[in-house]
Amino acid sequence: MNVHLPKPQLAGTNSLEQSLARRRSIRNFTGEPLSLAEISQLLWAAQGITSSEGCRTAPSAGALYPLAIHAAAGTVENLATGVYRYIPEKHELALTIKKDLRHELTHAALGQQSIQNSAVSLVITAVYEKTTWKYGERGIRYVHMDAGHAAQNICLQASALKLGTVPIGAFDDSEVGRILQLQKNEIPLYILPVGRPLT
């Protein structure tokens, strides 16, 4: 059964300029849980639907949207530990694996402990063929640009929520794919561990 997420907030208490000024790569977390509302906001910022035509919070070449967001949840209030796939069209989570995989993801990411210590790690994946069928080889570049847009949205939304995150690109692609049980043509591009910053 899918998890319906709280409706995203469209008016925050921090300005965009404040979020930009405060954004930093944060690798150390308190271990405190995140709320389901915070997870909802982060996922909406990454790939949420913002119009009746299906437009999203992050731009995509040709509006083809080749990305998916997977949430490896550890300590999130009212959310069972496991891996979930974000469904933008319904703003909900679909459980894909009933297991805490943060340790395995840490190992696949060369031992980067921010993943193990996060409340949730968001993994951005892509299916290149969703873009390359139209743009050929150059579509690979466009997919990477799409992923960068989504990752920056996550970073800025985390900043606005006074949470910490860091974009991670150093990991074994095939191992992350195996851990998350991704389809063969779905490639991991980013891991963004998120938690409450340890100050």
Secondary structure, DSSP 8 states (H G I E B T S, - for coil): --EE-----SS-SS-HHHHHHH--B---B----B-HHHHHHHHHHHH-B-STT--BSS--GGG---EEEEEEESSBTTB-SEEEEEETTTTEEEEEE-S--HHHHHHHTTT-HHHHHSSEEEEEEE-THHHHHHHTTHHHHHHHHHHHHHHHHHHHHHHHTT-EE--B--S-HHHHHHHTT--TT-EEEEEEEEE-B--
